[in-house]
Amino acid sequence: MPDLGDVTRDRLLFGGDYNPEQWPEETWPDDVRLMKAAGVNSVTLGVFSWSQLEPAPGQRDFGWLDRLMDLMHDNGIGVVLATPTASPPPWLGRLHPDTLPRDADGRVELWGGRQHFSHSSSTYRRHAAAITEDLAARYGSHPALTLWHINNEYCTFDYGDEAADRFRNWLKARYGTLDALNTAWGTAFWSQRYDTWAGILPPRHAHYMKNPTQVLDFRRFTSDMLLECYVAERDIVRRHTPHIPVTSNFMPLWIGQDAWRWAEEEDVVSVDLYPDPRDPLGAQSGALVQDMTRSQARGPWMLMEQAAGPVNWRGVNHPKPRGLNRLWSLQAVARGADAVCYFQWRQSRQGAEKFHSGMVSHAGERGRTYQEVKRLGAELAKLGPHVAGSHSDADIAVLHDWHAWWAGVQDGRLSTEADYPAVLRAWHRALWEAHLATDFAHPEHDLTGYNLVIVPQLYVLTDAAIENLLSYVHQGGTLVCGFLTGVADEDDRVRPGGMDARLRELFGIGTLHEWWPLDAGESVACDGFDGTLWSEEIEAEPGVGETIPYKGGELDGLPAVLRKDRAWYVSTLPEPDALRELLTRIAADARVRPVLDGLPVTVEAVRRGDLLFVLNHGREPVTVPVPGAHHDLLTDTTVHDEVRLDRYGVAVLKP
């Protein structure tokens, strides 16, 4: 299959979504002039152009897109051509109401925004396939075409009647019989037993709490239906252009897609990334998404969207300070991105996103945003031959699974404060601040290449995943596991003892008596640190190798942390400094070292291939010790034993 390397060819892609249909055609030559001056070599066309391409049912207007494709090719700019199916034209919903999704309360989501399509609608799928077929037939041989981009940010839920029919068929395929479904869903509770498939509905509005396994399966079903839509369009364009890779952009750590499964169906894994410039942990948030996306891609990946300045959807939308766009873009390259792209090229003057920044802002080419974009484009051109296609190695894997997340957010859970993404970020933050290189992995992936495996929280674990963890430890790996892990099986059935017995034996837990979730802002004292969010009443087996006890209160003297051989269990969320120190110690014992020692607190160091990226996330200049002589590819100078970084400064060092 083709991949991102077939597009990059020893360079980094640089550009973004280009929506010229929003502008008079006289603007296009000026766009090209500015693109070439900024080093743009790739643009995405057609993402939201369905009504332009098909202004009325069955009509086609490709003339404007023909001229754009030719214009891009004539100027050496490759095109990522999108299928426009994320935003159907108003006529589709008006003429075919069955294409519109319904929410859990039965309300129809009408046109006038975007993503107003039912993933289960056969009518929507038929029209989406038709426009995709015609696009692929017309432009499959066009020399500007480099990559297909299917739809955009798949995120639609649908609880309507056609979705209900498809849900029932999905359940039949999963369970085979009603008896098996009733067992899996635990329908003996609250008299929910089903005697006919026709009685099963999506988890629509209910008087009280919904069946949690029904909700879990509906999330699985939704991810699968969206994936069916993607695969249908992918297969059309692949039939016409088997040599052109295909992608669809993920939203970062979004609950609606099982991105592990989706990544297996993509030639190129891409993501949209919008950390808040005012968030003091914005860089860590970006690093988490970058690590996860690189792991899904198993190599180089594509940053499909980011903002050159402010976005338009936060309560207060702050611009990026001078230098931050460059810093975060180069952070993505350090963590495996071979494409740095934006939404969008030119900031819109009308529509819902006119206050969302573009590479060319409302200030025009003299504005700071475009001038910074030009600088970044020149630097990416320098780096491309040295970095494109190279991989990063990590000795640590953080385990993440959407199914565990989906099951854990049920209505009747023990604590809404123990938010799964927040717990995941806290553990990744500890590793990031310790300068420990990190991959992500699914709990059933092969883990043998890692010295250390971290499980922040996986409420649901399959038997295969548990056996995988046991095998990993028995073969010499070190495992660290956070609270509320291994509680339930894949049907959200609580395992006897409140945690799988195999895991309790692995960690040296004799009895898990009770979970003790903590209130917002509450902490629990442990020997040497405070715990947050959670605590557990655990009785350790005799002879467990090491424990860190709770101090005072109901859990006084009981283990907050315990270790049996190479398996650690942490029954609370230690405060950030304590979690970082604990993981640094465990990593050192597992023969995992930081990328660089002695780094200033604001500095991040990342290795990609034979290059060392050193990034200053602080607003003050710093001097960073870097033993030996290195050539800085950005400044074309040699540095000896140290490098000075200005505010938001970056060095890319080659030995």
C-alpha positions as CSV (number, residue, x, y, z in Angstrom):
1,M,0.0,0.0,0.0
2,P,1.2,3.6,-0.6
3,D,2.2,5.6,2.5
4,L,3.1,9.1,3.5
5,G,6.7,8.6,2.2
6,D,5.2,8.4,-1.3
7,V,4.0,12.0,-0.8
8,T,6.8,13.6,1.1
9,R,9.8,12.2,-0.9
10,D,12.5,13.5,1.5
11,R,10.7,16.7,2.4
12,L,8.2,17.9,5.0
13,L,4.8,18.8,3.7
14,F,3.7,22.4,4.6
15,G,0.4,24.0,3.9
16,G,-3.2,23.6,4.9
17,D,-6.9,23.7,4.0
18,Y,-7.4,26.0,1.1
19,N,-11.0,27.2,0.5
20,P,-10.8,29.4,-2.6
21,E,-14.5,29.0,-3.3
22,Q,-15.0,31.6,-0.5
23,W,-13.1,34.2,-2.5
24,P,-13.3,35.9,-6.0
25,E,-11.2,34.0,-8.5
26,E,-9.1,37.1,-8.9
27,T,-7.7,36.3,-5.5
28,W,-6.2,32.9,-6.5
29,P,-3.0,34.2,-8.2
30,D,-2.2,36.2,-5.1
31,D,-2.8,33.2,-3.0
32,V,-0.3,31.3,-5.1
33,R,2.3,34.1,-4.9
34,L,2.0,34.1,-1.1
35,M,2.1,30.3,-0.9
36,K,5.3,30.1,-2.9
37,A,6.9,32.9,-0.8
38,A,6.0,30.9,2.4
39,G,7.3,27.6,1.1
40,V,3.9,26.0,0.9
41,N,4.1,22.7,-1.0
42,S,0.7,21.1,-0.2
43,V,-2.9,22.3,0.0
44,T,-6.1,20.5,0.9
45,L,-9.0,21.3,-1.5
46,G,-12.7,20.5,-1.4
47,V,-13.2,19.6,2.3
48,F,-16.6,21.5,2.5
49,S,-17.3,21.9,-1.2
50,W,-20.2,19.6,-1.8
51,S,-22.7,22.3,-2.7
52,Q,-20.2,23.9,-5.0
53,L,-19.5,20.6,-6.8
54,E,-23.2,19.5,-6.8
55,P,-25.3,22.6,-6.7
56,A,-28.5,20.6,-7.4
57,P,-29.2,16.9,-7.3
58,G,-27.2,15.1,-10.0
59,Q,-25.6,18.3,-11.4
60,R,-21.8,18.6,-11.4
61,D,-19.8,21.8,-11.5
62,F,-16.1,20.9,-11.7
63,G,-14.9,23.8,-13.7
64,W,-13.6,25.9,-10.8
65,L,-11.9,22.8,-9.3
66,D,-10.3,22.0,-12.7
67,R,-8.8,25.5,-12.8
68,L,-7.5,25.2,-9.2
69,M,-5.9,21.8,-9.7
70,D,-4.2,23.1,-12.8
71,L,-3.1,26.2,-11.0
72,M,-1.6,24.2,-8.1
73,H,0.3,21.9,-10.4
74,D,1.6,24.7,-12.5
75,N,3.1,26.2,-9.4
76,G,4.6,23.0,-7.9
77,I,2.0,22.7,-5.1
78,G,0.6,19.3,-4.4
79,V,-3.1,18.8,-3.7
80,V,-4.6,16.7,-0.9
81,L,-8.0,16.3,-2.5
82,A,-10.9,15.8,0.0
83,T,-14.2,14.1,-0.5
84,P,-16.8,16.8,0.5
85,T,-19.1,14.4,2.4
86,A,-18.7,16.0,5.9
87,S,-21.1,18.7,5.0
88,P,-24.0,17.7,2.6
89,P,-25.7,20.5,0.7
90,P,-29.0,21.8,2.0
91,W,-31.0,20.1,-0.8
92,L,-30.0,16.7,0.4
93,G,-31.5,17.1,3.8
94,R,-34.6,18.9,2.4
95,L,-35.3,16.3,-0.2
96,H,-34.2,13.3,1.9
97,P,-34.9,13.8,5.6
98,D,-33.7,10.3,6.3
99,T,-30.1,11.5,5.8
100,L,-30.4,13.7,8.9
101,P,-29.3,12.4,12.3
102,R,-31.4,12.4,15.4
103,D,-30.0,12.9,18.9
104,A,-30.9,10.8,21.9
105,D,-34.0,12.9,22.6
106,G,-35.3,12.4,19.1
107,R,-34.6,15.9,17.8
108,V,-33.5,16.1,14.1
109,E,-30.2,17.9,13.5
110,L,-30.9,20.1,10.4
111,W,-28.6,21.6,7.8
112,G,-27.1,25.0,8.4
113,G,-24.0,23.9,10.1
114,R,-21.9,20.9,9.2
115,Q,-21.7,17.1,9.9
116,H,-25.5,17.0,9.5
117,F,-25.5,13.4,8.1
118,S,-26.6,10.1,9.5
119,H,-23.8,7.6,9.2
120,S,-26.5,4.8,8.9
121,S,-28.6,6.4,6.1
122,S,-28.4,4.4,2.9
123,T,-29.5,7.5,1.0
124,Y,-26.6,9.5,2.5
125,R,-24.2,6.7,1.7
126,R,-25.5,6.5,-1.9
127,H,-25.1,10.2,-2.6
128,A,-21.7,10.3,-0.8
129,A,-20.5,7.4,-3.0
130,A,-21.7,9.1,-6.1
131,I,-19.8,12.4,-5.6
132,T,-16.8,10.5,-4.5
133,E,-16.9,8.3,-7.6
134,D,-17.1,11.3,-9.9
135,L,-14.2,13.1,-8.1
136,A,-12.0,10.1,-8.3
137,A,-12.8,9.5,-12.0
138,R,-12.1,13.1,-12.9
139,Y,-9.0,13.8,-10.9
140,G,-7.4,10.4,-10.3
141,S,-4.9,11.0,-13.1
142,H,-4.3,14.7,-12.4
143,P,-0.6,15.3,-11.7
144,A,-1.4,17.7,-8.8
145,L,-3.1,14.9,-6.8
146,T,-0.8,13.6,-4.0
147,L,-3.2,12.3,-1.2
148,W,-6.9,11.6,-0.7
149,H,-8.6,13.1,2.4
150,I,-11.9,11.3,3.2
151,N,-14.7,13.4,4.8
152,N,-13.5,15.5,7.8
153,E,-13.4,14.9,11.6
154,Y,-15.9,12.0,11.6
155,C,-17.9,12.8,14.7
156,T,-21.6,12.1,14.1
157,F,-23.9,10.2,16.5
158,D,-27.3,9.1,15.3
159,Y,-30.2,7.6,17.3
160,G,-32.7,7.6,14.5
161,D,-34.8,4.7,13.1
162,E,-32.3,3.6,10.3
163,A,-29.5,3.7,12.9
164,A,-31.7,1.5,15.1
165,D,-32.1,-1.0,12.3
166,R,-28.3,-1.1,11.7
167,F,-27.7,-1.3,15.4
168,R,-29.8,-4.4,15.7
169,N,-28.0,-6.0,12.7
170,W,-24.6,-5.0,14.3
171,L,-25.7,-6.7,17.6
172,K,-26.9,-9.9,15.7
173,A,-23.4,-10.1,14.2
174,R,-21.7,-9.6,17.5
175,Y,-23.8,-11.9,19.7
176,G,-25.6,-14.3,17.3
177,T,-28.5,-15.0,19.7
178,L,-30.8,-13.0,22.0
179,D,-29.7,-15.2,24.9
180,A,-26.1,-14.2,24.4
181,L,-27.1,-10.5,24.2
182,N,-29.2,-10.7,27.3
183,T,-26.3,-12.3,29.1
184,A,-23.8,-9.7,27.9
185,W,-26.1,-6.8,28.7
186,G,-27.1,-8.2,32.1
187,T,-30.8,-7.7,31.3
188,A,-31.9,-9.6,34.3
189,F,-31.4,-6.3,36.1
190,W,-34.4,-4.0,36.1
191,S,-36.5,-6.5,34.0
192,Q,-34.8,-5.5,30.7
193,R,-34.7,-8.9,29.1
194,Y,-35.4,-8.8,25.3
195,D,-37.6,-11.4,23.7
196,T,-37.2,-10.1,20.1
197,W,-34.5,-8.2,18.2
198,A,-37.2,-5.6,17.2
199,G,-37.5,-4.5,20.8
200,I,-33.9,-3.3,21.0
201,L,-33.3,0.4,20.4
202,P,-30.3,2.8,20.6
203,P,-29.9,4.2,24.1
204,R,-32.3,7.0,23.6
205,H,-33.7,9.3,26.3
206,A,-34.7,7.2,29.3
207,H,-36.5,8.0,32.6
208,Y,-33.4,7.0,34.7
209,M,-30.0,5.5,34.1
210,K,-29.5,3.5,30.9
211,N,-28.1,0.0,30.7
212,P,-24.3,0.7,30.6
213,T,-23.5,-2.3,28.3
214,Q,-26.1,-1.1,25.9
215,V,-24.5,2.3,25.9
216,L,-21.0,0.8,25.5
217,D,-22.1,-1.3,22.5
218,F,-23.7,1.7,21.0
219,R,-20.4,3.6,21.2
220,R,-18.7,0.6,19.5
221,F,-21.5,0.5,16.9
222,T,-21.1,4.3,16.2
223,S,-17.4,4.0,15.7
224,D,-17.9,1.1,13.3
225,M,-20.7,2.8,11.3
226,L,-18.5,5.9,10.8
227,L,-15.6,3.6,9.8
228,E,-17.9,1.9,7.3
229,C,-18.6,5.3,5.7
230,Y,-14.9,6.0,5.5
231,V,-14.0,2.6,4.1
232,A,-16.7,2.9,1.4
233,E,-15.3,6.2,0.1
234,R,-11.7,5.0,0.6
235,D,-12.4,1.9,-1.5
236,I,-13.8,4.1,-4.3
237,V,-10.8,6.4,-4.6
238,R,-8.4,3.4,-4.1
239,R,-10.0,1.6,-7.1
240,H,-9.3,4.6,-9.3
241,T,-5.9,5.5,-7.8
242,P,-4.2,2.5,-6.0
243,H,-0.9,4.4,-5.9
244,I,-2.3,7.4,-4.0
245,P,-2.5,7.1,-0.2
246,V,-5.7,7.8,1.7
247,T,-6.3,9.4,5.1
248,S,-9.0,10.9,7.3
249,N,-8.2,13.3,10.1
250,F,-8.7,12.3,13.7
251,M,-9.7,14.8,16.4
252,P,-7.3,14.4,19.4
253,L,-8.3,11.9,22.0
254,W,-11.9,12.1,20.9
255,I,-14.4,9.7,22.5
256,G,-16.3,8.7,19.3
257,Q,-13.8,6.7,17.3
258,D,-11.7,3.7,18.2
259,A,-8.6,5.2,16.5
260,W,-6.5,2.0,17.0
261,R,-9.0,0.2,14.7
262,W,-9.3,3.2,12.3
263,A,-5.6,3.5,11.9
264,E,-5.4,0.0,10.5
265,E,-7.6,1.2,7.6
266,E,-5.6,4.3,6.8
267,D,-2.5,4.6,4.6
268,V,-1.6,7.8,6.4
269,V,-2.7,8.7,10.0
270,S,-3.5,12.3,10.5
271,V,-4.7,14.4,13.3
272,D,-6.0,17.9,14.1
273,L,-4.3,19.6,17.1
274,Y,-5.4,22.8,18.9
275,P,-3.8,23.2,22.3
276,D,-4.8,26.4,24.2
277,P,-2.1,29.0,24.1
278,R,-3.0,30.1,27.6
279,D,-2.8,26.5,29.0
280,P,0.4,26.1,31.0
281,L,0.3,22.5,30.0
282,G,-0.5,23.1,26.3
283,A,2.9,21.7,25.2
284,Q,2.3,18.5,27.2
285,S,-1.2,18.2,25.8
286,G,0.3,18.5,22.3
287,A,3.0,16.0,23.1
288,L,0.5,13.4,24.3
289,V,-1.5,13.7,21.0
290,Q,1.6,13.6,19.0
291,D,2.9,10.5,20.8
292,M,-0.4,8.8,20.4
293,T,-0.7,9.6,16.7
294,R,2.8,8.5,16.0
295,S,2.0,5.2,17.7
296,Q,-1.2,4.7,15.7
297,A,0.8,5.4,12.5
298,R,3.7,3.2,13.7
299,G,5.9,5.9,12.2
300,P,5.6,9.3,10.5
301,W,2.2,10.9,10.6
302,M,0.5,14.1,9.3
303,L,-0.5,17.1,11.3
304,M,-3.5,17.9,9.2
305,E,-4.8,20.9,11.1
306,Q,-3.5,23.4,13.7
307,A,-4.1,27.1,14.2
308,A,-1.6,29.7,13.2
309,G,-3.2,32.0,15.8
310,P,-6.5,32.0,17.7
311,V,-9.4,29.6,17.3
312,N,-13.0,30.6,17.5
313,W,-14.7,28.0,19.7
314,R,-13.3,28.6,23.2
315,G,-15.0,31.0,25.6
316,V,-12.1,33.4,25.2
317,N,-9.9,32.8,22.1
318,H,-6.4,33.9,22.7
319,P,-3.8,34.4,19.9
320,K,-0.5,32.6,20.0
321,P,2.3,34.8,21.3
322,R,5.2,35.4,19.0
323,G,7.2,32.2,18.4
324,L,4.7,29.8,19.8
325,N,3.3,28.6,16.5
326,R,6.8,27.8,15.3
327,L,7.7,26.0,18.6
328,W,4.6,23.8,18.6
329,S,5.0,23.0,14.9
330,L,8.6,21.9,15.4
331,Q,7.5,19.9,18.5
332,A,5.2,17.9,16.2
333,V,8.1,17.3,13.7
334,A,10.3,16.2,16.6
335,R,7.6,13.6,17.5
336,G,7.2,12.2,14.1
337,A,5.1,14.6,11.9
338,D,6.2,14.6,8.3
339,A,3.5,17.2,7.5
340,V,2.7,20.5,9.2
341,C,-0.6,21.9,8.0
342,Y,-3.2,24.4,9.2
343,F,-6.8,25.2,9.1
344,Q,-6.8,27.2,7.1
345,W,-4.7,29.1,4.4
346,R,-6.6,32.4,4.3
347,Q,-8.8,33.6,7.2
348,S,-12.4,33.6,6.2
349,R,-14.3,36.9,6.0
350,Q,-17.7,35.3,6.5
351,G,-19.2,32.2,8.1
352,A,-18.9,30.6,11.5
353,E,-15.1,30.5,11.5
354,K,-14.3,34.0,10.4
355,F,-12.5,34.6,13.7
356,H,-10.6,31.3,13.4
357,S,-7.1,32.2,12.3
358,G,-5.5,31.4,8.9
359,M,-1.9,31.3,7.7
360,V,-2.8,34.6,6.1
361,S,-4.8,36.5,8.7
362,H,-7.1,39.4,8.3
363,A,-3.9,41.6,8.7
364,G,-2.7,40.2,5.3
365,E,0.8,39.5,4.2
366,R,2.3,42.2,6.4
367,G,0.8,40.7,9.5
368,R,2.8,38.9,12.1
369,T,1.0,35.6,11.5
370,Y,2.0,35.3,7.8
371,Q,5.6,36.5,8.5
372,E,6.0,33.8,11.1
373,V,4.5,31.2,8.7
374,K,7.1,32.3,6.1
375,R,9.9,31.7,8.5
376,L,8.6,28.3,9.5
377,G,8.2,27.2,5.9
378,A,11.8,28.1,5.2
379,E,13.0,26.1,8.3
380,L,10.9,23.1,7.4
381,A,12.5,23.1,3.9
382,K,15.9,22.9,5.6
383,L,14.9,20.1,7.9
384,G,13.0,17.9,5.3
385,P,16.0,16.1,3.8
386,H,17.4,15.3,7.3
387,V,14.2,14.2,9.0
388,A,11.5,13.0,6.6
389,G,10.7,9.3,7.0
390,S,12.8,8.9,10.1
391,H,11.4,7.1,13.2
392,S,11.6,7.6,16.9
393,D,12.3,5.0,19.5
394,A,10.8,4.7,23.0
395,D,11.4,2.3,25.8
396,I,8.1,3.1,27.5
397,A,4.6,2.3,26.3
398,V,1.5,3.9,27.9
399,L,-1.6,1.7,27.3
400,H,-4.8,3.3,26.1
401,D,-8.1,1.7,24.9
402,W,-11.2,3.5,23.8
403,H,-13.4,0.6,25.0
404,A,-12.2,1.0,28.5
405,W,-12.8,4.7,28.3
406,W,-16.3,4.2,26.9
407,A,-17.2,1.7,29.7
408,G,-15.8,4.0,32.4
409,V,-18.0,7.0,31.6
410,Q,-21.3,5.3,32.4
411,D,-23.9,7.2,34.5
412,G,-23.6,5.0,37.5
413,R,-19.8,5.2,38.0
414,L,-18.1,5.7,41.3
415,S,-16.8,9.2,40.6
416,T,-17.2,11.8,37.9
417,E,-14.0,13.5,39.2
418,A,-11.8,10.5,38.1
419,D,-12.1,11.6,34.4
420,Y,-10.3,9.2,32.1
421,P,-8.6,11.7,29.8
422,A,-7.5,13.7,32.8
423,V,-5.9,10.6,34.4
424,L,-4.2,9.7,31.2
425,R,-2.8,13.2,30.8
426,A,-1.5,13.2,34.4
427,W,0.5,10.0,33.9
428,H,1.8,11.2,30.5
429,R,2.7,14.6,32.0
430,A,4.8,12.8,34.6
431,L,6.8,11.0,31.9
432,W,7.0,14.1,29.7
433,E,8.4,16.2,32.6
434,A,10.9,13.5,33.3
435,H,12.1,13.7,29.7
436,L,11.2,10.0,29.1
437,A,10.4,9.1,25.5
438,T,6.9,7.5,25.3
439,D,4.8,5.5,22.9
440,F,1.2,4.6,23.2
441,A,-0.1,1.0,22.7
442,H,-3.3,-1.0,22.9
443,P,-3.3,-3.5,25.8
444,E,-3.4,-6.4,23.3
445,H,-0.4,-5.1,21.3
446,D,3.0,-6.8,21.4
447,L,4.8,-5.1,24.3
448,T,8.0,-7.1,24.2
449,G,10.1,-4.2,22.8
450,Y,9.4,-2.0,25.8
451,N,11.4,-1.9,29.1
452,L,8.5,-0.3,30.9
453,V,4.7,-0.4,30.4
454,I,2.4,2.1,32.1
455,V,-1.3,1.6,32.6
456,P,-2.8,4.9,33.9
457,Q,-6.3,3.4,34.0
458,L,-8.1,0.7,32.1
459,Y,-11.4,-0.1,33.8
460,V,-12.2,-2.7,31.2
461,L,-9.6,-5.3,30.2
462,T,-10.3,-8.4,28.0
463,D,-8.9,-11.8,29.0
464,A,-6.4,-11.4,26.1
465,A,-5.2,-8.1,27.4
466,I,-4.7,-9.5,30.9
467,E,-2.8,-12.5,29.6
468,N,-0.7,-10.1,27.5
469,L,0.3,-8.1,30.6
470,L,1.1,-11.2,32.6
471,S,3.2,-12.5,29.8
472,Y,5.0,-9.2,29.5
473,V,6.0,-9.1,33.2
474,H,6.9,-12.8,33.3
475,Q,9.3,-12.2,30.4
476,G,11.1,-9.6,32.3
477,G,9.2,-6.3,31.7
478,T,8.3,-3.8,34.3
479,L,4.6,-2.8,34.7
480,V,3.1,0.1,36.5
481,C,-0.6,0.2,36.9
482,G,-3.0,2.9,38.1
483,F,-6.2,2.6,40.0
484,L,-9.5,1.3,38.7
485,T,-7.9,-1.1,36.3
486,G,-9.0,-4.6,35.4
487,V,-12.3,-4.1,37.2
488,A,-14.6,-5.3,34.4
489,D,-14.6,-7.6,31.4
490,E,-15.5,-6.5,27.9
491,D,-19.2,-6.7,28.7
492,D,-18.7,-4.3,31.7
493,R,-19.3,-7.2,34.0
494,V,-17.4,-6.6,37.3
495,R,-14.8,-9.3,37.8
496,P,-15.0,-11.3,41.1
497,G,-13.0,-9.5,43.8
498,G,-13.4,-6.1,42.1
499,M,-10.2,-6.7,40.1
500,D,-9.3,-9.6,38.0
501,A,-7.7,-12.3,40.2
502,R,-4.7,-12.7,37.9
503,L,-3.9,-9.0,38.2
504,R,-4.4,-9.1,42.0
505,E,-1.9,-11.9,42.2
506,L,0.5,-10.1,39.9
507,F,0.5,-7.0,42.1
508,G,0.4,-8.8,45.4
509,I,-3.1,-7.7,46.3
510,G,-4.8,-10.1,48.7
511,T,-8.1,-8.3,49.0
512,L,-9.5,-5.1,47.5
513,H,-12.0,-4.3,50.2
514,E,-13.5,-0.9,48.9
515,W,-12.9,1.9,46.5
516,W,-12.7,5.3,48.2
517,P,-13.1,8.0,45.6
518,L,-12.1,11.5,46.7
519,D,-14.1,14.7,46.3
520,A,-13.0,17.6,44.1
521,G,-10.0,19.3,45.8
522,E,-9.7,16.5,48.4
523,S,-6.5,14.7,49.0
524,V,-5.3,11.7,51.0
525,A,-2.0,11.6,52.8
526,C,0.5,9.0,51.9
527,D,4.0,8.4,53.2
528,G,6.0,11.1,51.4
529,F,3.2,12.6,49.2
530,D,-0.4,13.4,48.8
531,G,-2.8,11.4,46.6
532,T,-5.7,12.9,44.7
533,L,-8.9,11.8,43.0
534,W,-9.0,8.3,44.4
535,S,-7.9,5.9,47.1
536,E,-8.5,2.2,47.8
537,E,-8.8,-0.1,50.8
538,I,-6.3,-2.7,49.9
539,E,-4.9,-5.6,51.9
540,A,-1.6,-6.8,50.6
541,E,-0.5,-10.4,50.4
542,P,2.2,-11.4,52.9
543,G,5.7,-10.8,51.6
544,V,5.0,-8.1,49.0
545,G,8.3,-6.5,48.1
546,E,7.5,-2.9,48.8
547,T,4.6,-0.7,49.9
548,I,4.0,3.0,50.4
549,P,1.3,3.3,53.0
550,Y,-1.6,5.8,53.5
551,K,-1.1,8.0,56.5
552,G,-4.0,8.8,58.8
553,G,-7.7,8.5,58.1
554,E,-9.7,5.4,57.4
555,L,-6.9,3.9,55.3
556,D,-4.1,4.5,57.7
557,G,-1.3,2.0,57.3
558,L,-2.8,0.3,54.2
559,P,-0.8,0.3,51.0
560,A,-1.3,3.3,48.6
561,V,1.5,1.9,46.4
562,L,2.7,-1.7,46.3
563,R,5.2,-3.6,44.3
564,K,5.6,-7.3,43.8
565,D,8.8,-8.1,41.8
566,R,8.5,-6.0,38.6
567,A,4.8,-5.2,38.9
568,W,3.7,-1.9,40.6
569,Y,0.1,-0.9,41.6
570,V,-0.7,2.7,42.5
571,S,-4.1,3.0,44.1
572,T,-4.3,6.8,44.1
573,L,-3.2,9.6,41.8
574,P,0.0,11.0,43.4
575,E,0.4,14.8,43.1
576,P,2.4,15.7,39.9
577,D,5.9,16.0,41.5
578,A,5.4,12.7,43.4
579,L,4.2,10.8,40.3
580,R,7.1,12.1,38.3
581,E,9.6,11.1,40.9
582,L,8.0,7.6,41.3
583,L,8.1,6.9,37.6
584,T,11.6,8.3,37.2
585,R,12.8,5.9,39.9
586,I,10.9,2.9,38.4
587,A,12.2,3.8,34.9
588,A,15.8,4.0,36.1
589,D,15.4,0.5,37.6
590,A,14.0,-0.7,34.2
591,R,17.1,0.7,32.4
592,V,15.2,3.7,30.9
593,R,17.1,7.0,30.8
594,P,15.9,10.5,30.0
595,V,16.7,11.9,26.6
596,L,19.1,14.4,28.2
597,D,20.2,14.9,31.8
598,G,20.2,18.2,33.6
599,L,17.6,20.0,31.4
600,P,16.1,23.3,32.6
601,V,12.5,22.9,33.7
602,T,11.0,24.6,30.6
603,V,13.0,22.6,28.1
604,E,12.0,19.5,26.3
605,A,14.4,17.2,24.4
606,V,13.2,14.7,21.8
607,R,15.2,12.3,19.6
608,R,14.0,11.5,16.1
609,G,16.4,9.4,14.1
610,D,19.9,10.7,14.6
611,L,18.6,14.3,15.3
612,L,18.1,15.8,18.7
613,F,15.4,18.4,19.0
614,V,15.8,20.8,22.0
615,L,12.7,23.0,22.6
616,N,12.3,25.8,25.1
617,H,8.7,26.1,26.2
618,G,9.5,29.0,28.5
619,R,9.3,32.8,27.9
620,E,12.9,33.4,29.1
621,P,16.1,32.5,27.3
622,V,18.0,29.4,28.6
623,T,21.3,27.6,28.2
624,V,21.0,23.9,27.7
625,P,23.9,21.4,28.3
626,V,24.3,19.2,25.3
627,P,27.6,17.2,25.6
628,G,29.8,17.1,22.5
629,A,29.8,18.9,19.2
630,H,26.6,19.2,17.2
631,H,25.5,21.0,14.0
632,D,22.3,23.1,14.5
633,L,20.4,22.6,11.2
634,L,18.2,25.7,11.8
635,T,21.1,28.1,12.3
636,D,23.7,26.2,10.3
637,T,26.2,26.6,13.1
638,T,28.2,24.2,15.3
639,V,27.6,24.2,19.0
640,H,29.9,22.7,21.6
641,D,28.6,21.2,24.9
642,E,25.7,23.7,25.2
643,V,23.1,25.5,23.2
644,R,21.4,28.8,24.0
645,L,17.7,29.0,23.3
646,D,15.7,32.2,23.2
647,R,12.1,32.4,24.4
648,Y,10.2,29.6,22.6
649,G,13.5,28.8,20.9
650,V,14.3,25.5,19.1
651,A,17.5,23.8,18.1
652,V,17.7,20.8,15.8
653,L,21.1,19.2,16.4
654,K,22.9,16.6,14.3
655,P,25.9,14.9,15.8
